[in-house]
Amino acid sequence: MSDYIARVKLKPLSWTPYLPPVEVAEATPRQLEAMKVTPSAKKVSPYVRTLVHDPDSYVARTELFNAIMYAEGGLPREDRELGALGASLVNGCKYCANVHARQHAKLAGPETTSALFAERRDALNPRDTAIMDFAEALTATPPRADQSHIKALRSAGMDDAEIQDLIHSIAIFGWANRLMHPLGHSS
């Protein structure tokens, strides 16, 4: 697998909301306060500015997201990102799949994401295969995850706490992708 595949497939996408996002200069004090829970200190995205129309619900969503995706200990961050990527691919959320593929590649190297985008699942290591299989089965409608998936995760070295963290990262993207789709589109 070449790095060329990772670079071509992992160019950042943009997301455009259907509703006008809150402009930071025009935000209410409550909206400005709510945007402070955003993990990125670099910029406040159009997605955040769309969700912050309802600042209380945005804060609840983001605090939960931060607790799942950025928690210290437990499942390594790259595995959380891979679970989010798996859910986003099943849900057809190109924007989220792109973001989490780039995060995973940044944390773990480009090999796994290159293999996934080149449709080379056979090139994944056993742990990444178990994570992707579980993410796809848990995200499917209706879910297909069963004890064989848990057994594969344990065989790949995960303990119960790490499996619980993986379930959370997959589940929040089952929800987040479905929230993002009706609010805008990616390109």
SULNORZI-V447285 format. One record per residue. N is the residue number from 1. SS is DSSP state (H for helix, E for strand, C for the rest). PHI is phi in radians with two decimals (none if undefined). D_FIRST is the distance of its C-alpha to the first C-alpha in Angstrom with 2 decimals. Layout:
n = <N & N>
ss = <SS & SS>
phi = <PHI & PHI>
d_first = <D_FIRST & D_FIRST>
This chain:
n = <1 & 2 & 3 & 4 & 5 & 6 & 7 & 8 & 9 & 10 & 11 & 12 & 13 & 14 & 15 & 16 & 17 & 18 & 19 & 20 & 21 & 22 & 23 & 24 & 25 & 26 & 27 & 28 & 29 & 30 & 31 & 32 & 33 & 34 & 35 & 36 & 37 & 38 & 39 & 40 & 41 & 42 & 43 & 44 & 45 & 46 & 47 & 48 & 49 & 50 & 51 & 52 & 53 & 54 & 55 & 56 & 57 & 58 & 59 & 60 & 61 & 62 & 63 & 64 & 65 & 66 & 67 & 68 & 69 & 70 & 71 & 72 & 73 & 74 & 75 & 76 & 77 & 78 & 79 & 80 & 81 & 82 & 83 & 84 & 85 & 86 & 87 & 88 & 89 & 90 & 91 & 92 & 93 & 94 & 95 & 96 & 97 & 98 & 99 & 100 & 101 & 102 & 103 & 104 & 105 & 106 & 107 & 108 & 109 & 110 & 111 & 112 & 113 & 114 & 115 & 116 & 117 & 118 & 119 & 120 & 121 & 122 & 123 & 124 & 125 & 126 & 127 & 128 & 129 & 130 & 131 & 132 & 133 & 134 & 135 & 136 & 137 & 138 & 139 & 140 & 141 & 142 & 143 & 144 & 145 & 146 & 147 & 148 & 149 & 150 & 151 & 152 & 153 & 154 & 155 & 156 & 157 & 158 & 159 & 160 & 161 & 162 & 163 & 164 & 165 & 166 & 167 & 168 & 169 & 170 & 171 & 172 & 173 & 174 & 175 & 176 & 177 & 178 & 179 & 180 & 181 & 182 & 183 & 184 & 185 & 186 & 187>
ss = <C & C & H & H & H & H & H & H & H & C & C & C & C & C & E & E & E & C & C & C & C & C & C & H & H & H & C & C & H & H & H & H & H & H & H & C & C & C & C & C & C & C & C & C & C & H & H & H & H & H & H & C & C & C & H & H & H & H & H & H & H & H & H & H & H & H & H & H & H & C & C & C & C & C & C & C & H & H & H & H & H & H & H & H & H & H & H & H & H & H & H & C & C & H & H & H & H & H & H & H & H & H & H & H & H & H & H & H & C & C & H & H & H & H & H & H & H & C & C & C & H & H & H & C & C & H & H & H & H & H & H & H & H & H & H & H & H & H & H & C & C & C & C & C & C & C & H & H & H & H & H & H & H & H & H & C & C & C & C & H & H & H & H & H & H & H & H & H & H & H & H & H & H & H & H & H & H & H & H & H & H & H & H & E & E & E & C>
phi = <none & -1.70 & -1.14 & -0.99 & -1.07 & -1.09 & -1.16 & -1.16 & -1.33 & -1.87 & -1.12 & -1.02 & -1.80 & -1.98 & -2.17 & -2.06 & -1.32 & -1.36 & -1.72 & -1.09 & -1.27 & -1.13 & -1.46 & -0.96 & -1.14 & -1.90 & -1.21 & -1.27 & -0.97 & -1.15 & -1.13 & -1.09 & -1.11 & -1.09 & -1.16 & -1.22 & -1.44 & -1.14 & -1.09 & -1.46 & -1.56 & -1.43 & -2.78 & -1.87 & -1.22 & -1.02 & -1.09 & -1.06 & -1.20 & -1.37 & -1.14 & -1.32 & -0.98 & -1.99 & -1.08 & -1.17 & -1.21 & -1.10 & -1.09 & -1.05 & -1.09 & -1.30 & -1.10 & -1.14 & -0.98 & -1.07 & -1.13 & -1.38 & -1.51 & -2.05 & -1.09 & -1.38 & 1.36 & 1.23 & -1.08 & -1.00 & -0.98 & -1.11 & -1.28 & -1.09 & -1.13 & -1.17 & -1.08 & -1.11 & -1.08 & -1.02 & -1.09 & -1.15 & -1.15 & -1.08 & -1.38 & 1.26 & -1.60 & -1.08 & -1.10 & -1.14 & -1.03 & -1.12 & -1.06 & -1.36 & -1.15 & -1.14 & -1.13 & -1.08 & -1.08 & -1.13 & -1.44 & -2.11 & 1.67 & -1.46 & -1.04 & -1.16 & -1.17 & -1.05 & -1.09 & -1.12 & -1.28 & -1.61 & 1.00 & -2.06 & -1.01 & -1.12 & -1.55 & -1.36 & -1.31 & -1.02 & -1.16 & -1.13 & -1.10 & -1.11 & -1.12 & -1.13 & -1.05 & -1.18 & -1.03 & -1.15 & -1.20 & -1.26 & -1.46 & -0.98 & -2.04 & -1.25 & -1.02 & -1.99 & -1.10 & -2.55 & -1.07 & -1.12 & -1.21 & -1.12 & -1.06 & -1.13 & -1.14 & -1.12 & -1.10 & -1.48 & 1.80 & -1.54 & -1.68 & -1.07 & -1.13 & -1.18 & -1.13 & -1.10 & -1.04 & -1.13 & -0.99 & -1.09 & -1.17 & -1.20 & -1.12 & -1.14 & -1.45 & -1.01 & -1.43 & -1.09 & -1.08 & -1.24 & -1.37 & -1.20 & -1.00 & -1.31 & -1.55 & -3.13 & -2.48 & -1.83 & -2.65>
d_first = <0.00 & 3.76 & 6.79 & 8.37 & 7.35 & 8.79 & 11.67 & 12.57 & 12.65 & 14.26 & 17.16 & 20.29 & 22.48 & 26.23 & 28.64 & 32.13 & 34.96 & 37.54 & 40.30 & 41.04 & 39.64 & 42.10 & 42.51 & 42.58 & 45.75 & 47.46 & 46.29 & 48.97 & 49.36 & 48.00 & 44.87 & 44.32 & 44.78 & 42.35 & 39.59 & 39.85 & 38.04 & 34.84 & 32.25 & 31.21 & 33.87 & 32.31 & 33.26 & 34.54 & 32.41 & 34.02 & 33.03 & 34.99 & 37.81 & 37.97 & 38.14 & 40.73 & 43.29 & 44.07 & 43.79 & 44.81 & 42.26 & 39.56 & 40.52 & 40.49 & 37.03 & 35.56 & 37.20 & 35.77 & 32.26 & 32.52 & 33.85 & 30.99 & 27.98 & 29.32 & 31.49 & 31.77 & 31.08 & 29.96 & 26.43 & 23.98 & 23.26 & 19.48 & 20.39 & 22.96 & 20.49 & 18.17 & 21.38 & 22.34 & 19.04 & 19.55 & 23.15 & 22.42 & 20.04 & 22.80 & 25.42 & 23.77 & 24.15 & 21.58 & 22.99 & 22.83 & 19.37 & 18.23 & 20.35 & 19.27 & 15.51 & 16.16 & 18.48 & 16.20 & 13.45 & 16.45 & 17.80 & 14.98 & 12.05 & 9.18 & 6.98 & 9.39 & 10.05 & 6.69 & 6.76 & 10.39 & 10.49 & 8.37 & 10.92 & 8.97 & 11.62 & 11.58 & 8.58 & 11.00 & 13.52 & 17.11 & 18.36 & 15.84 & 16.43 & 20.15 & 20.11 & 18.42 & 20.72 & 23.67 & 22.97 & 22.80 & 25.90 & 27.85 & 27.22 & 28.10 & 31.61 & 33.37 & 31.29 & 30.09 & 29.35 & 31.39 & 31.99 & 29.13 & 26.71 & 28.75 & 28.77 & 24.95 & 24.81 & 27.50 & 25.77 & 22.72 & 25.25 & 26.62 & 30.34 & 32.50 & 32.54 & 28.74 & 28.67 & 31.38 & 29.42 & 26.45 & 28.95 & 30.30 & 27.04 & 26.17 & 29.78 & 30.26 & 27.41 & 28.94 & 31.92 & 30.46 & 28.40 & 31.58 & 33.57 & 31.34 & 31.30 & 35.07 & 35.43 & 33.17 & 30.13 & 26.79 & 25.61>
